[in-house]
Amino acid sequence: MHAPAERLNGLGTTIFAEMSALALATGSVNLGQGFPDRDGPDSVLEDAIAAIRSGANQYAPARGVPVLRQAVADHQRRFYGLTYDPDTQVLITTGATEAVAAALLAYVEPGDEVIALEPYYDSYAAGIAFAGGRRVPVTLRAPSYRLDLDELRAAVTPRTKVLLINSPHNPTGTVLTDEELRGVRDVAVEHDLIVITDEVYEHLVYDGLRHRPLATYEGMADRTVSISSAGKTFAVTGWKIGWVTGSTEVVTAVTTAKQFLTFTSGTPFQPAVANALALGNDYFDTLRADLQSRRDLLADGLADLGFEVHRPAGTYFITTDIRPLGHTDGIDFCRMLPERAGVVAIPHQVFYDHTTLGRPLVRWAFCKQPALLQEALTRLQKL
């Protein structure tokens, strides 16, 4: 037997697949994987059905159907004042995960360093490895999870090529402040770095806060690969419709890599997402308020059970420290939890290079119906 390529070392089955399988096997409430237990807006679902019935079932154009590219451009202008040409500065991808991978393949040479905010979504490690790059973590430390700009500056070396920034941040739920974003901008401009920004939780920001894209900052328009997707905002994670916006040069570079990954996908879903992006402000306001109430329900319940709760400013996820309950290892805790309490969560340490920092931390998804969250809390009383 031939050994697989070294770039696959350490990239076994994802923790999400393992824990979701455990949830199925034990009949557990799955607060691990970040998908809603409801469908998106009826009008959006009907639009996809209508597209299928009208014959939109073959390859879409390589950069995405024109109506969706225009809708993405309109969305960026409407919410952030960013102006993009839908023909040359917008690319539709198979979800944000593919967009991040294509951006890394477009800009990272073997041996280049990519600075990523730790803890990081697990596909970042894989994407950097596939591109032949070297991952350099800058840690957001509990309980505040603020970005230490001095640590960011110190991480830059002559081999640094890319900053991979995720805000709102998964798994911590932190939303980078204006000061932090300006600091990222300053480092990128000073060292002439490309910045890949994963903004999939852009509309899931709470407590009156707002997401601000790095591309809106002076000096960032030509060096930022902005990435988002429809899955989280419209509760259609299985559709896998994402997008990239940026300068013509940036989008062309990412397209060059992306076209050899999936070429194109999701043809009937693309016009449906275009209509979703044009929904009124009431949809986005209601979404935020609803998810904030679910966050508070789960956060308060976990705190009542004795967890140290780190209440997030954005995303689908709450982080807790399990040490007040007498546990110290998140992986052991999460593997024990389904059998003992009938609930599934995700251990933080799989998102860290510095695993000791994440060992006592566990992530819980609150993008579920309130009754299911309450059922999980009731089951957790067994602890």
Secondary structure by P-SEA (a helix, b strand, c coil): ccccccccccccccaaaaaaaaaaaccccccccccccccccaaaaaaaaaaaaacccccccccccaaaaaaaaaaaaacccccccccccbbbcccaaaaaaaaaaacccccbbbbbcccccaaaaaaaaaacbbbbbbccccccccccaaaaaaaccccccbbbbbcccccccccccaaaaaaaaaaaaaabbbbbbbccccccccccbbbbbccccccccccccccccccccccccccccccccccaaaaaaaaaaaaaacccccccaaaaaaaaaaccaaaaaaaaaaaaaaaaaaaaaaaaaccccccccccccccccccccccccaaaaaaaccccccbbbbbcccccccccccccbbbbbccccaaaaaaaaaaaccc
